[in-house]
Amino acid sequence: MQPGDKIADESIMSLDAFVHCTCIRDGRAKPHPFPEKFMWDEAGAPSLSSDPSDEEWEAHDRWVQKSCEHEGYLAPRVWAT
């Protein structure tokens, strides 16, 4: 395929993007329910270590969503087509 060539079936590509706020990283978030298990994963997202249970994951996910006024994100999800 060369630049400018049309795709035969006129497929549509979309992009889903979001921007994390820095409240957790900067220490402005509410205390984590399991501070001893809190960690940053390789992508830079808040995560849990030490083989957490399903209940711990659920509490962690609720915390991420309610840890600050931004609900963990600076910008809402953006769909571009």
PyMOL commands that set and color helices and strands:
alter all, ss='L'
color gray80, all
select helices_A, chain A and resi 54-66
alter helices_A, ss='H'
color red, helices_A
select strands_A, chain A and resi 15-20+38-40+46-48+73-80
alter strands_A, ss='S'
color yellow, strands_A
deselect
rebuild
show_as cartoon
